[in-house]
C-alpha cells in the first residue's frame, strides 16, 4: 500500500512519506506506523532497521501508533544525550 500511495503522492506538492504514512496510520493504526525521521533514526540506533511489527509484538503494543510513540520517545532521549555530549 505504501508504494502505491507514494506513487500517487509524488504528483501532489508537499506530500511525501511522512504525510502518507501519517494518513495510513490514521486509517489503520494497527497495521501502519507513521514513519518520519524520528522513528527511523531510533530504529537505526537500536539496530532494528525493518522490524516495526516485530517491535510491536515484543513490547506488547496494541497498535503501530504505540510503536511510533515509543520510537519518538527514544529519538528525543538520544537527541538529548547527544546534545549533552556535545556541550561537555
N, CA, C and O of each residue as an XYZ file, in Angstrom:
352
protein
N       0.816     -1.184      0.000
C       0.000      0.000      0.000
C       0.869      1.261      0.000
O       0.544      2.240     -0.671
N       1.975      1.236      0.754
C       2.852      2.404      0.819
C       3.401      2.761     -0.560
O       3.355      3.921     -0.969
N       3.917      1.767     -1.273
C       4.494      2.033     -2.596
C       3.458      2.613     -3.547
O       3.749      3.537     -4.307
N       2.259      2.072     -3.501
C       1.178      2.570     -4.360
C       0.817      4.007     -3.979
O       0.668      4.865     -4.848
N       0.679      4.260     -2.690
C       0.356      5.607     -2.232
C       1.446      6.604     -2.567
O       1.156      7.736     -2.955
N       2.697      6.196     -2.421
C       3.815      7.082     -2.720
C       3.863      7.426     -4.202
O       4.233      8.537     -4.580
N       3.490      6.474     -5.028
C       3.463      6.725     -6.476
C       2.502      7.874     -6.794
O       2.814      8.733     -7.619
N       1.349      7.891     -6.151
C       0.380      8.968     -6.372
C       0.786     10.245     -5.638
O       0.581     11.348     -6.146
N       1.356     10.098     -4.455
C       1.737     11.261     -3.648
C       2.806     12.105     -4.332
O       2.867     13.317     -4.121
N       3.640     11.482     -5.140
C       4.704     12.221     -5.829
C       4.148     13.314     -6.739
O       4.864     14.249     -7.097
N       2.879     13.197     -7.112
C       2.255     14.178     -8.003
C       1.569     15.312     -7.236
O       0.990     16.211     -7.846
N       1.633     15.271     -5.908
C       0.994     16.295     -5.082
C       2.075     17.019     -4.285
O       2.770     16.414     -3.469
N       2.208     18.319     -4.532
C       3.232     19.106     -3.856
C       3.016     19.060     -2.341
O       1.902     19.264     -1.857
N       4.086     18.791     -1.606
C       4.035     18.776     -0.151
C       3.674     17.437      0.464
O       3.677     17.295      1.687
N       3.363     16.453     -0.370
C       3.025     15.122      0.146
C       4.224     14.210     -0.075
O       4.681     14.024     -1.202
N       4.715     13.655      1.000
C       5.841     12.728      0.929
C       5.603     11.567      1.871
O       4.483     11.364      2.340
N       6.647     10.804      2.151
C       6.494      9.628      3.011
C       5.907      9.940      4.391
O       5.106      9.162      4.908
N       6.295     11.063      4.989
C       5.788     11.393      6.317
C       4.274     11.592      6.299
O       3.561     10.980      7.094
N       3.781     12.436      5.405
C       2.342     12.706      5.327
C       1.590     11.441      4.921
O       0.527     11.141      5.464
N       2.145     10.709      3.970
C       1.500      9.477      3.515
C       1.377      8.468      4.656
O       0.308      7.891      4.857
N       2.456      8.251      5.399
C       2.381      7.271      6.481
C       1.506      7.764      7.632
O       0.886      6.952      8.319
N       1.445      9.076      7.854
C       0.521      9.612      8.862
C      -0.922      9.304      8.463
O      -1.730      8.915      9.306
N      -1.246      9.476      7.178
C      -2.601      9.170      6.695
C      -2.893      7.677      6.808
O      -3.978      7.286      7.239
N      -1.933      6.849      6.424
C      -2.118      5.402      6.518
C      -2.313      4.983      7.973
O      -3.150      4.133      8.274
N      -1.538      5.583      8.869
C      -1.649      5.272     10.295
C      -3.024      5.686     10.834
O      -3.634      4.957     11.616
N      -3.501      6.848     10.415
C      -4.821      7.310     10.840
C      -5.901      6.345     10.365
O      -6.846      6.047     11.095
N      -5.752      5.866      9.145
C      -6.723      4.942      8.562
C      -6.719      3.596      9.278
O      -7.781      3.038      9.555
N      -5.520      3.065      9.583
C      -5.430      1.746     10.207
C      -4.200      1.687     11.126
O      -3.154      1.175     10.725
N      -4.323      2.210     12.361
C      -3.164      2.268     13.248
C      -2.650      0.906     13.710
O      -1.513      0.797     14.168
N      -3.464     -0.112     13.593
C      -2.996     -1.446     13.976
C      -2.071     -2.044     12.924
O      -1.314     -2.972     13.209
N      -2.137     -1.513     11.717
C      -1.345     -2.075     10.622
C      -0.214     -1.167     10.155
O       0.840     -1.657      9.746
N      -0.416      0.149     10.209
C       0.559      1.077      9.635
C       1.117      2.026     10.687
O       0.376      2.574     11.503
N       2.421      2.209     10.656
C       3.083      3.164     11.548
C       3.311      4.471     10.809
O       3.500      4.487      9.593
N       3.292      5.559     11.552
C       3.671      6.849     10.984
C       5.196      6.889     10.981
O       5.824      6.797     12.035
N       5.776      7.023      9.822
C       7.234      6.977      9.714
C       7.782      8.327      9.274
O       7.426      8.854      8.220
N       8.639      8.860     10.097
C       9.357     10.080      9.756
C      10.776      9.930     10.290
O      11.197      8.833     10.655
N      11.491     11.012     10.331
C      12.898     10.954     10.743
C      13.075     10.389     12.155
O      14.019      9.641     12.411
N      12.177     10.741     13.062
C      12.347     10.318     14.455
C      12.350      8.801     14.619
O      13.332      8.259     15.128
N      11.294      8.089     14.210
C      11.342      6.638     14.394
C      12.398      5.962     13.534
O      12.970      4.952     13.943
N      12.667      6.499     12.354
C      13.700      5.890     11.510
C      15.075      6.007     12.153
O      15.863      5.062     12.122
N      15.362      7.168     12.736
C      16.631      7.355     13.436
C      16.716      6.423     14.640
O      17.755      5.813     14.895
N      15.613      6.319     15.376
C      15.586      5.426     16.538
C      15.817      3.984     16.135
O      16.588      3.274     16.780
N      15.156      3.544     15.073
C      15.337      2.169     14.603
C      16.785      1.903     14.231
O      17.336      0.853     14.560
N      17.401      2.858     13.545
C      18.797      2.695     13.151
C      19.680      2.575     14.390
O      20.546      1.702     14.458
N      19.461      3.447     15.364
C      20.257      3.434     16.591
C      20.053      2.146     17.386
O      20.993      1.635     17.995
N      18.837      1.626     17.381
C      18.531      0.406     18.118
C      18.946     -0.861     17.372
O      18.946     -1.953     17.941
N      19.300     -0.706     16.096
C      19.700     -1.865     15.303
C      18.529     -2.678     14.784
O      18.682     -3.863     14.488
N      17.375     -2.067     14.671
C      16.184     -2.744     14.173
C      15.692     -2.070     12.890
O      14.638     -1.435     12.910
N      16.409     -2.185     11.792
C      16.049     -1.416     10.602
C      14.716     -1.784      9.951
O      14.124     -0.939      9.278
N      14.226     -2.997     10.123
C      12.991     -3.358      9.411
C      12.062     -4.235     10.259
O      11.502     -5.205      9.748
N      11.895     -3.915     11.515
C      11.118     -4.812     12.363
C      10.045     -4.087     13.185
O       9.846     -4.405     14.357
N       9.375     -3.143     12.594
C       8.392     -2.365     13.342
C       7.278     -3.253     13.894
O       6.904     -3.119     15.058
N       6.756     -4.141     13.086
C       5.686     -5.007     13.587
C       6.218     -5.980     14.636
O       5.514     -6.304     15.593
N       7.452     -6.447     14.465
C       8.055     -7.301     15.489
C       8.213     -6.530     16.796
O       7.948     -7.064     17.873
N       8.641     -5.282     16.698
C       8.810     -4.445     17.883
C       7.478     -4.292     18.616
O       7.427     -4.337     19.845
N       6.412     -4.111     17.856
C       5.084     -4.004     18.472
C       4.764     -5.265     19.265
O       4.268     -5.188     20.389
N       5.045     -6.412     18.684
C       4.791     -7.678     19.367
C       5.666     -7.861     20.592
O       5.185     -8.274     21.647
N       6.940     -7.560     20.458
C       7.879     -7.722     21.570
C       7.480     -6.862     22.766
O       7.613     -7.274     23.918
N       6.990     -5.662     22.471
C       6.644     -4.726     23.546
C       5.194     -4.876     24.010
O       4.783     -4.241     24.981
N       4.432     -5.705     23.325
C       3.030     -5.885     23.684
C       2.156     -4.709     23.297
O       1.095     -4.501     23.886
N       2.598     -3.928     22.296
C       1.804     -2.792     21.849
C       0.574     -3.284     21.092
O       0.621     -4.307     20.409
N      -0.521     -2.548     21.221
C      -1.768     -2.911     20.557
C      -1.878     -2.329     19.154
O      -2.684     -2.797     18.350
N      -1.078     -1.314     18.855
C      -1.120     -0.706     17.524
C       0.261     -0.189     17.158
O       1.131     -0.029     18.014
N       0.442      0.066     15.879
C       1.711      0.630     15.426
C       1.843      2.089     15.845
O       2.937      2.653     15.815
N       0.731      2.695     16.233
C       0.792      4.041     16.792
C       1.599      4.059     18.077
O       2.319      5.018     18.353
N       1.477      2.997     18.862
C       2.263      2.896     20.086
C       3.742      2.718     19.762
O       4.602      3.219     20.486
N       4.039      2.013     18.685
C       5.431      1.887     18.238
C       5.962      3.269     17.873
O       7.077      3.631     18.247
N       5.165      4.031     17.146
C       5.572      5.383     16.755
C       5.847      6.238     17.990
O       6.851      6.948     18.038
N       4.973      6.176     18.976
C       5.170      6.957     20.197
C       6.440      6.527     20.927
O       7.206      7.364     21.404
N       6.652      5.229     21.008
C       7.844      4.713     21.672
C       9.111      5.160     20.946
O      10.063      5.619     21.579
N       9.123      5.027     19.625
C      10.313      5.400     18.859
C      10.555      6.904     18.911
O      11.703      7.348     18.905
N       9.492      7.681     18.961
C       9.642      9.123     19.105
C      10.275      9.444     20.464
O      11.141     10.314     20.560
N       9.843      8.748     21.497
C      10.428      8.906     22.832
C      11.927      8.584     22.801
O      12.741      9.342     23.329
N      12.282      7.460     22.180
C      13.691      7.063     22.075
C      14.482      8.124     21.317
O      15.586      8.487     21.724
N      13.921      8.619     20.217
C      14.590      9.638     19.405
C      14.963     10.856     20.252
O      16.103     11.321     20.216
N      13.989     11.370     21.018
C      14.252     12.577     21.795
C      15.221     12.315     22.942
O      15.990     13.206     23.305
N      15.204     11.130     23.516
C      16.191     10.775     24.543
C      17.597     10.742     23.940
O      18.549     11.242     24.540
N      17.719     10.151     22.751
C      19.019     10.108     22.074
C      19.502     11.509     21.728
O      20.679     11.829     21.894
N      18.586     12.339     21.247
C      18.952     13.701     20.870
C      19.442     14.478     22.096
O      20.422     15.219     22.017
N      18.758     14.303     23.218
C      19.160     14.986     24.451
C      20.538     14.494     24.902
O      21.375     15.288     25.330
N      20.767     13.189     24.804
C      22.060     12.608     25.191
C      23.172     13.154     24.292
O      24.249     13.498     24.779
N      22.916     13.233     22.990
C      23.922     13.746     22.055
C      24.216     15.216     22.329
O      25.358     15.660     22.214
N      23.183     15.965     22.690
C      23.365     17.383     22.991
C      24.253     17.554     24.227
O      25.107     18.440     24.267
N      24.045     16.699     25.234
C      24.872     16.759     26.443
C      26.323     16.421     26.125
O      27.236     17.048     26.662
N      26.545     15.433     25.255
C      27.910     15.056     24.872
C      28.595     16.198     24.142
O      29.780     16.455     24.357
N      27.856     16.882     23.282
C      28.409     17.995     22.511
C      28.763     19.162     23.429
O      29.766     19.842     23.217
N      27.939     19.389     24.445
C      28.165     20.500     25.371
C      29.335     20.232     26.316
O      29.942     21.168     26.835
N      29.649     18.969     26.537
C      30.713     18.621     27.503
C      32.097     18.833     26.960
O      33.079     18.583     27.658
